[in-house]
Amino acid sequence: MNDKYYITTPIYYVNDKPHIGHAYTTILADVLSNYNKIIGNQTYFLTGTDEHGQKVESAAKEKNISPIEQCNQTVVRFQDLWNKLGITNDDFIRTTEERHIKVVKLILQELFDKNEIYKGEYKGWYCESSEQFLTEKDLNDENSPDYGRPVESIVEANYFFKMSKYQDWLIDYIEKNPNFIQPDFRANETLGFLKSKKLQDLCISRPKRRLKWGIELPFDNEFVTYVWFDALINYISSIGYKSDENLFNSLWPCSCHLIGKDILTTHTVYWPIMLKAIGLELPKTIFAHGWWLTGKTKMSKSLGNVVNPMDLIEKYDVDSFRFFLLSEMTMGQDASFTEDAFIKRYNADLANDFGNLVNRVLNMINRYCEGKVPKYHYFDNDEEILWNGMQKSISFMKESILNMKINSGIEKIMDSTRSINKYLETKAPWTAYKNEKIKDVETTLYVSAECLRLVSEILHPLMPNKMSIVKKSLGITNNVVSLKEIGKFGQILVNSKINQPNVLFPRIEI
């Protein structure tokens, strides 16, 4: 029986347009989901938008529109981008949907009835940018520690979730489950936070006199739900919690929550405690990736250095953009984006290595084999070494996916393309053709085409458009089913008519 693989992105806040960080997380989830399909797992991929809270309300006021109009205008930017990026999500959740609101209210009422939520008074600092209450220790020169913006002093009645009583339990759980928070240093970061001070109860409400745009508390209509408490529940409201038991039980617990490191605490402290309180299993893994930097500087609207993914995919192409993002960032670490770095990797890996190989193999089949796939006549030492290397690349890629080291897997596959080129140089079919060694020519070109087929199928989840062109050029029309099938030699049909495509990855001249 195949394993299930339920992967999520964070749901993205709709107060502004999507940027390269949103694109990276969503592409990463898409690629991981599609690789798990060919590994043999049953996959489910969720993304969506977070649509309540003060920032949405404020953005709407600035435009003189309603909050839901603000949401509707912004959400299409995400949906359009995902479509252009070739994202293959199974569901898109909006927190303004009734299916989500209903579950949030049911959970709030359940926790209130269990005495896990109580009414109290909050006195302290509030950051509108993060929509979080802060202690004196949290502040950085009287500013928000994450956003560097001024905070305001607030005294008000609110409802609190008894998060503090679960502190010791959560520490114990993290220490006993090393795969729960990844990479390891993010787990240590969370443990450091939990062990450094007493965990406070979580304020899960906002009074309507200050904020109206949110999910009303079912037990007090003068308050709306804190946006983070509301948003986190999307991971279960979207898959049938309290509404479709069969669907929910088939998918939960989640295999992987992909998040940015800036929302580590909400996902590794708030969320597991919320799940514990309502009696649900915790996700298997919460993986926090790094930030995209411009040079050595964090991207920021205020600095004017935010990269718009729409601009890049229009200037170059979608597949190259996907390839760069997942090749360039070591998962968990920060990475730098510059257009120069993009062009350098594109020219080296795609134009020079892979693109040239495709053109080279197809050109020689056209020239020496009348444009038809030749048959192979033997499988000697050179061929065996090459094919065994390709098999090792498949295994390495599988392990890279399972261990969240996808950039290492991509690097190994690109090494494989270089090994095919080396094989061609060694066998020199152009010389063999001159010497009328036709069996040598045909064998070399068939083996090269088969290796090229294998590479294109392995890279298909990453670059579906370009790899489909390669496969079609080789006369392959079937969809990839499994790694096992990919690794079988002899799948290209002899005498198939090959199609010479335009240059797959034209070199970018600087």
C-alpha positions as CSV (number, residue, x, y, z in Angstrom):
1,M,0.0,0.0,0.0
2,N,1.3,3.4,-0.9
3,D,2.0,6.1,1.8
4,K,-0.1,9.3,1.8
5,Y,1.7,12.6,1.4
6,Y,-0.2,15.7,2.5
7,I,1.8,18.8,2.0
8,T,0.9,22.5,2.7
9,T,2.2,25.9,2.1
10,P,1.4,28.7,4.5
11,I,-1.7,30.5,3.5
12,Y,-0.6,33.9,2.2
13,Y,-1.8,37.2,3.5
14,V,-3.9,39.2,1.1
15,N,-2.8,42.7,2.1
16,D,-0.4,42.9,-0.8
17,K,0.7,41.2,-4.1
18,P,2.8,38.0,-4.1
19,H,6.6,38.1,-4.2
20,I,9.5,35.7,-4.8
21,G,9.2,34.2,-1.3
22,H,5.6,33.2,-1.9
23,A,6.6,31.8,-5.3
24,Y,9.5,29.8,-3.9
25,T,7.5,28.1,-1.1
26,T,4.7,27.2,-3.5
27,I,7.0,25.9,-6.3
28,L,8.8,23.9,-3.6
29,A,5.6,22.3,-2.4
30,D,4.5,21.6,-6.0
31,V,7.8,19.9,-6.8
32,L,7.8,17.9,-3.6
33,S,4.2,16.8,-4.2
34,N,4.9,15.7,-7.8
35,Y,8.1,13.9,-6.9
36,N,6.2,12.0,-4.2
37,K,3.7,10.9,-6.9
38,I,6.5,9.3,-8.9
39,I,8.0,7.8,-5.8
40,G,4.6,6.1,-5.4
41,N,2.9,8.1,-2.7
42,Q,-0.7,9.3,-2.7
43,T,-0.4,13.0,-2.6
44,Y,-2.5,16.0,-1.6
45,F,-1.2,19.6,-1.9
46,L,-2.9,22.5,-0.2
47,T,-2.3,26.2,-0.5
48,G,-4.5,29.3,-0.1
49,T,-4.9,32.7,1.4
50,D,-5.3,34.2,4.9
51,E,-7.9,36.9,4.6
52,H,-8.8,38.3,8.0
53,G,-7.2,40.7,10.4
54,Q,-6.2,44.3,10.9
55,K,-3.8,44.6,7.9
56,V,-6.5,43.6,5.5
57,E,-9.0,45.9,7.1
58,S,-6.4,48.8,6.9
59,A,-5.5,48.1,3.3
60,A,-9.2,48.1,2.4
61,K,-9.7,51.5,4.2
62,E,-6.8,53.0,2.3
63,K,-8.5,52.0,-1.0
64,N,-12.0,53.0,0.2
65,I,-13.3,49.5,-0.4
66,S,-14.7,46.7,1.8
67,P,-12.4,44.1,3.3
68,I,-13.9,41.3,1.2
69,E,-13.4,43.4,-1.9
70,Q,-9.7,43.8,-0.9
71,C,-9.5,40.1,-0.5
72,N,-11.2,39.3,-3.8
73,Q,-8.9,41.8,-5.6
74,T,-5.7,40.3,-4.1
75,V,-6.5,36.6,-4.1
76,V,-6.6,36.5,-7.9
77,R,-3.0,37.7,-8.0
78,F,-2.0,34.6,-6.2
79,Q,-4.2,32.3,-8.2
80,D,-3.0,33.9,-11.5
81,L,0.6,33.5,-10.5
82,W,0.2,29.9,-9.4
83,N,-1.4,29.2,-12.8
84,K,1.5,30.8,-14.6
85,L,4.0,28.9,-12.5
86,G,2.4,25.6,-13.3
87,I,1.3,24.9,-9.7
88,T,-0.7,21.7,-9.4
89,N,-2.4,22.1,-6.0
90,D,-5.3,19.9,-5.1
91,D,-7.1,22.6,-3.1
92,F,-7.0,26.4,-2.5
93,I,-8.5,27.5,0.8
94,R,-9.6,31.0,1.6
95,T,-10.3,31.8,5.2
96,T,-13.3,33.8,4.3
97,E,-15.0,30.6,3.0
98,E,-17.9,29.2,5.0
99,R,-16.3,25.8,5.2
100,H,-13.4,27.3,7.1
101,I,-15.4,29.8,9.3
102,K,-17.7,27.0,10.4
103,V,-14.7,24.8,11.6
104,V,-13.0,27.7,13.4
105,K,-16.2,28.5,15.4
106,L,-16.7,24.8,16.2
107,I,-13.2,24.6,17.6
108,L,-13.5,27.8,19.5
109,Q,-16.7,26.7,21.1
110,E,-15.2,23.3,22.0
111,L,-12.2,24.8,23.7
112,F,-14.4,27.3,25.5
113,D,-16.6,24.5,26.8
114,K,-13.6,22.6,27.9
115,N,-12.4,25.6,29.9
116,E,-9.3,26.0,27.6
117,I,-10.4,29.6,26.8
118,Y,-11.1,32.2,29.4
119,K,-11.8,36.0,29.5
120,G,-9.2,38.2,31.0
121,E,-7.4,41.6,30.5
122,Y,-4.5,42.3,28.3
123,K,-2.1,45.1,29.2
124,G,1.0,45.7,27.1
125,W,2.3,46.3,23.6
126,Y,0.6,45.5,20.3
127,C,2.3,45.3,16.8
128,E,-0.1,45.9,13.9
129,S,2.4,44.6,11.3
130,S,2.5,41.1,12.9
131,E,-0.9,41.4,14.6
132,Q,0.7,40.2,17.8
133,F,0.8,41.2,21.4
134,L,4.4,41.7,22.7
135,T,6.1,41.9,26.1
136,E,8.6,44.5,27.1
137,K,11.4,41.9,26.5
138,D,10.2,41.3,23.0
139,L,10.7,44.9,21.9
140,N,13.7,46.2,20.0
141,D,14.2,49.9,20.9
142,E,10.5,50.2,21.5
143,N,9.8,48.7,18.0
144,S,8.5,45.3,16.8
145,P,11.5,42.8,16.8
146,D,10.5,41.3,13.4
147,Y,9.2,44.4,11.5
148,G,11.1,47.2,13.2
149,R,8.0,49.3,13.3
150,P,6.4,51.2,16.2
151,V,4.1,49.4,18.6
152,E,1.2,50.8,20.6
153,S,0.3,50.4,24.3
154,I,-3.0,48.7,24.9
155,V,-5.2,47.8,27.8
156,E,-8.3,45.8,27.0
157,A,-10.5,42.8,27.9
158,N,-9.9,39.8,25.7
159,Y,-10.2,36.0,25.6
160,F,-7.2,33.8,26.2
161,F,-6.2,30.3,25.2
162,K,-4.5,28.3,28.0
163,M,-1.3,27.8,26.0
164,S,1.0,28.0,29.1
165,K,-0.2,24.7,30.6
166,Y,1.2,22.8,27.6
167,Q,4.8,24.2,27.7
168,D,6.4,21.2,29.3
169,W,4.5,18.8,27.2
170,L,5.6,20.6,24.0
171,I,9.3,20.6,25.0
172,D,9.1,16.9,25.7
173,Y,7.4,16.2,22.4
174,I,10.0,18.1,20.4
175,E,12.9,16.4,22.1
176,K,11.4,13.0,21.6
177,N,10.4,13.6,17.9
178,P,13.6,14.8,16.1
179,N,11.8,14.9,12.7
180,F,9.0,17.2,13.9
181,I,10.8,20.5,13.3
182,Q,13.3,20.7,10.5
183,P,16.0,21.6,9.9
184,D,17.5,20.6,13.3
185,F,18.6,24.2,14.1
186,R,15.0,25.4,13.8
187,A,14.0,22.8,16.4
188,N,16.8,24.1,18.7
189,E,15.5,27.6,18.1
190,T,12.0,26.6,19.2
191,L,13.3,24.8,22.2
192,G,15.5,27.8,23.1
193,F,12.3,29.9,23.0
194,L,10.3,27.5,25.1
195,K,13.1,27.0,27.7
196,S,14.1,30.6,28.1
197,K,10.9,31.9,29.7
198,K,7.5,30.9,30.9
199,L,5.0,30.6,28.0
200,Q,2.2,33.1,28.2
201,D,-1.5,32.2,27.5
202,L,-2.4,33.2,23.9
203,C,-4.8,36.1,23.4
204,I,-7.2,34.7,20.7
205,S,-9.6,37.6,20.3
206,R,-9.8,41.2,19.3
207,P,-12.6,43.5,20.4
208,K,-14.9,44.7,17.5
209,R,-14.5,48.3,18.6
210,R,-10.9,48.0,17.4
211,L,-11.2,45.4,14.6
212,K,-14.4,44.2,12.9
213,W,-12.8,42.1,10.1
214,G,-12.6,38.6,11.5
215,I,-14.5,35.5,12.5
216,E,-16.9,36.3,15.3
217,L,-16.4,34.4,18.6
218,P,-19.3,31.9,18.9
219,F,-19.6,32.6,22.6
220,D,-19.2,36.5,22.5
221,N,-20.3,38.5,19.5
222,E,-18.4,41.6,20.7
223,F,-15.1,40.0,19.7
224,V,-13.5,38.5,16.6
225,T,-10.9,35.8,16.4
226,Y,-7.2,36.6,16.4
227,V,-6.0,36.1,12.8
228,W,-3.3,33.6,13.6
229,F,-5.6,31.3,15.6
230,D,-8.1,31.5,12.7
231,A,-5.5,31.0,9.9
232,L,-3.7,27.9,11.4
233,I,-6.9,26.0,11.4
234,N,-7.0,26.0,7.5
235,Y,-4.8,22.9,7.5
236,I,-7.6,20.9,8.9
237,S,-10.7,22.8,7.8
238,S,-9.8,22.3,4.2
239,I,-9.6,18.5,4.4
240,G,-12.9,17.9,6.1
241,Y,-12.4,18.2,9.8
242,K,-15.8,18.2,11.5
243,S,-17.4,17.8,8.0
244,D,-15.9,14.8,6.1
245,E,-14.5,12.2,8.4
246,N,-13.3,9.9,5.7
247,L,-11.4,12.6,3.8
248,F,-9.9,13.9,7.0
249,N,-8.8,10.5,8.3
250,S,-7.3,9.7,5.0
251,L,-5.0,12.8,5.0
252,W,-4.3,13.8,8.6
253,P,-1.7,14.0,10.2
254,C,-0.1,16.2,7.6
255,S,3.2,15.0,6.2
256,C,4.8,18.4,5.8
257,H,3.9,22.0,6.6
258,L,6.3,24.2,4.5
259,I,6.8,27.6,6.2
260,G,9.2,30.5,6.1
261,K,11.4,30.9,9.2
262,D,9.6,34.2,10.1
263,I,6.5,32.2,11.1
264,L,8.3,29.5,13.1
265,T,6.8,30.3,16.5
266,T,3.2,30.3,15.3
267,H,3.6,26.9,13.6
268,T,5.9,25.2,16.1
269,V,4.4,26.5,19.3
270,Y,0.9,27.8,18.8
271,W,-0.3,25.2,16.3
272,P,0.9,22.0,18.0
273,I,-0.6,23.2,21.3
274,M,-3.9,24.0,19.6
275,L,-3.9,20.5,18.1
276,K,-3.1,18.9,21.4
277,A,-5.9,20.8,23.1
278,I,-8.5,19.6,20.5
279,G,-7.2,16.0,20.6
280,L,-5.5,15.7,17.2
281,E,-2.2,14.2,16.1
282,L,0.5,16.6,15.3
283,P,2.0,17.0,11.8
284,K,4.9,14.7,11.0
285,T,7.2,17.5,9.9
286,I,7.2,21.3,10.0
287,F,10.0,22.5,7.7
288,A,11.1,26.1,7.9
289,H,13.0,27.4,4.9
290,G,15.2,30.5,4.7
291,W,14.7,34.0,3.2
292,W,15.5,35.2,-0.2
293,L,17.9,38.0,0.0
294,T,19.0,40.7,-2.5
295,G,22.7,40.3,-2.3
296,K,23.1,40.2,1.5
297,T,20.0,42.3,2.3
298,K,16.5,40.9,3.2
299,M,13.9,41.8,0.6
300,S,11.6,44.5,1.8
301,K,9.0,46.8,0.3
302,S,10.4,49.7,2.2
303,L,13.8,49.1,0.6
304,G,12.3,48.7,-2.8
305,N,14.2,45.4,-3.5
306,V,11.4,42.9,-3.7
307,V,11.6,40.7,-6.7
308,N,8.3,40.2,-8.6
309,P,8.1,36.7,-10.0
310,M,5.8,37.8,-12.8
311,D,8.5,40.0,-14.2
312,L,11.0,37.2,-14.3
313,I,8.8,34.5,-15.9
314,E,7.8,37.0,-18.6
315,K,11.4,38.0,-19.2
316,Y,12.7,34.4,-19.3
317,D,10.5,31.4,-18.8
318,V,8.6,29.6,-16.1
319,D,10.6,26.4,-16.0
320,S,14.0,28.2,-15.8
321,F,12.6,30.3,-12.9
322,R,11.5,27.1,-11.1
323,F,14.8,25.5,-11.8
324,F,16.8,28.4,-10.4
325,L,14.9,28.8,-7.2
326,L,15.1,25.1,-6.2
327,S,18.7,24.7,-7.4
328,E,20.0,27.9,-5.7
329,M,18.6,27.6,-2.2
330,T,19.8,25.0,0.2
331,M,16.6,24.1,2.0
332,G,16.6,25.7,5.4
333,Q,19.3,28.3,4.6
334,D,18.9,31.8,3.3
335,A,19.8,32.4,-0.4
336,S,20.6,35.4,-2.5
337,F,18.7,36.3,-5.6
338,T,20.3,38.4,-8.3
339,E,19.6,38.5,-12.0
340,D,23.3,37.9,-12.6
341,A,23.2,34.7,-10.5
342,F,20.1,33.5,-12.4
343,I,21.8,34.0,-15.8
344,K,25.0,32.3,-14.7
345,R,23.2,29.2,-13.5
346,Y,20.8,29.2,-16.5
347,N,23.7,29.4,-19.0
348,A,25.8,26.8,-17.2
349,D,23.3,24.2,-16.4
350,L,20.5,24.6,-18.8
351,A,21.8,26.3,-22.0
352,N,25.3,24.8,-22.0
353,D,24.9,21.4,-20.4
354,F,21.3,20.1,-20.8
355,G,20.1,22.2,-23.7
356,N,23.2,21.4,-25.8
357,L,22.9,17.7,-25.0
358,V,19.4,17.6,-26.3
359,N,20.3,19.4,-29.5
360,R,23.4,17.3,-29.9
361,V,21.6,13.9,-29.6
362,L,18.6,14.9,-31.8
363,N,20.9,16.4,-34.5
364,M,23.0,13.3,-34.7
365,I,19.9,11.0,-34.9
366,N,18.6,13.2,-37.7
367,R,22.0,13.2,-39.5
368,Y,23.1,9.6,-39.0
369,C,19.8,7.7,-38.6
370,E,17.4,9.4,-41.0
371,G,15.5,11.1,-38.1
372,K,14.4,7.9,-36.6
373,V,15.3,6.3,-33.3
374,P,17.9,3.6,-34.0
375,K,18.2,0.2,-32.3
376,Y,21.1,-0.7,-30.1
377,H,23.2,-3.8,-30.9
378,Y,25.1,-4.3,-27.7
379,F,25.5,-3.2,-24.1
380,D,29.2,-3.2,-23.2
381,N,31.2,-1.8,-20.4
382,D,30.9,1.9,-21.4
383,E,27.1,1.6,-21.7
384,E,26.8,-0.3,-18.4
385,I,28.9,2.3,-16.6
386,L,26.8,5.1,-17.9
387,W,23.4,3.4,-17.2
388,N,24.5,2.4,-13.7
389,G,25.4,6.0,-13.1
390,M,22.0,7.0,-14.2
391,Q,20.4,4.5,-11.8
392,K,22.4,5.9,-8.9
393,S,21.2,9.4,-9.8
394,I,17.6,8.2,-9.6
395,S,18.3,6.8,-6.1
396,F,20.1,9.9,-5.0
397,M,17.3,12.1,-6.2
398,K,14.7,10.0,-4.3
399,E,16.8,10.3,-1.1
400,S,17.2,14.0,-1.7
401,I,13.4,14.4,-1.9
402,L,12.7,12.4,1.2
403,N,15.5,14.2,3.2
404,M,14.4,17.7,1.9
405,K,17.7,18.3,0.1
406,I,16.3,18.8,-3.3
407,N,19.1,21.1,-4.5
408,S,21.5,18.2,-4.0
409,G,19.4,15.9,-6.0
410,I,19.2,18.4,-8.9
411,E,22.9,18.8,-8.8
412,K,23.4,15.1,-9.1
413,I,21.0,14.9,-12.1
414,M,22.9,17.7,-13.8
415,D,26.1,15.8,-13.3
416,S,24.3,12.9,-15.1
417,T,23.8,15.1,-18.2
418,R,27.5,15.8,-18.2
419,S,28.2,12.1,-18.0
420,I,26.1,11.6,-21.2
421,N,28.1,14.2,-22.9
422,K,31.4,12.5,-21.8
423,Y,30.0,9.2,-23.1
424,L,29.4,10.8,-26.5
425,E,32.9,12.2,-26.6
426,T,34.3,8.8,-25.8
427,K,32.3,6.9,-28.3
428,A,32.6,9.6,-31.0
429,P,29.7,8.5,-33.2
430,W,30.7,11.1,-35.9
431,T,34.0,9.2,-36.3
432,A,32.3,5.8,-36.3
433,Y,29.9,7.0,-39.0
434,K,32.8,8.1,-41.2
435,N,34.3,4.7,-40.7
436,E,31.0,3.1,-41.5
437,K,30.6,1.5,-38.1
438,I,26.9,1.9,-38.2
439,K,26.1,-0.5,-35.3
440,D,28.4,1.6,-33.1
441,V,26.7,4.8,-34.2
442,E,23.2,3.3,-33.6
443,T,24.1,1.8,-30.2
444,T,25.7,5.1,-29.0
445,L,22.8,7.2,-30.1
446,Y,20.1,4.9,-28.7
447,V,21.8,4.7,-25.3
448,S,22.3,8.5,-25.2
449,A,18.6,9.0,-26.1
450,E,17.5,6.6,-23.4
451,C,19.7,8.4,-20.8
452,L,18.3,11.7,-22.0
453,R,14.8,10.3,-21.6
454,L,15.6,9.3,-18.1
455,V,16.9,12.7,-17.2
456,S,13.9,14.5,-18.7
457,E,11.5,12.3,-16.7
458,I,13.4,12.9,-13.5
459,L,13.4,16.6,-14.1
460,H,9.7,16.7,-15.2
461,P,8.3,17.6,-11.8
462,L,10.7,20.5,-11.7
463,M,10.4,21.7,-15.4
464,P,7.2,20.2,-16.8
465,N,6.9,22.3,-19.9
466,K,10.5,21.9,-21.2
467,M,10.8,18.3,-20.2
468,S,7.5,17.5,-22.0
469,I,9.1,19.0,-25.2
470,V,12.1,16.7,-24.8
471,K,10.0,13.7,-24.3
472,K,7.8,14.5,-27.3
473,S,11.0,15.0,-29.4
474,L,12.0,11.5,-28.5
475,G,8.6,10.1,-29.4
476,I,7.5,9.6,-25.8
477,T,3.9,10.5,-25.1
478,N,3.2,8.6,-21.9
479,N,3.0,10.2,-18.5
480,V,5.5,9.3,-15.8
481,V,4.1,6.8,-13.4
482,S,6.9,5.7,-11.1
483,L,10.6,5.8,-10.5
484,K,10.7,2.1,-11.2
485,E,9.4,2.6,-14.7
486,I,11.7,5.5,-15.3
487,G,14.7,3.4,-14.6
488,K,13.8,0.6,-17.0
489,F,16.1,0.6,-20.1
490,G,14.7,0.4,-23.6
491,Q,11.5,2.5,-23.3
492,I,12.1,4.6,-26.5
493,L,10.6,2.7,-29.4
494,V,12.9,1.9,-32.2
495,N,12.1,3.7,-35.5
496,S,10.1,6.3,-33.7
497,K,10.2,9.6,-35.6
498,I,12.1,12.2,-33.6
499,N,11.1,15.8,-33.7
500,Q,13.8,18.5,-33.7
501,P,12.5,21.3,-31.4
502,N,13.7,24.9,-31.4
503,V,16.6,25.6,-29.1
504,L,15.4,24.5,-25.7
505,F,17.3,26.9,-23.6
506,P,18.8,29.8,-25.7
507,R,21.9,31.2,-24.2
508,I,21.4,34.5,-22.4
509,E,24.0,37.0,-23.5
510,I,25.0,39.5,-20.8
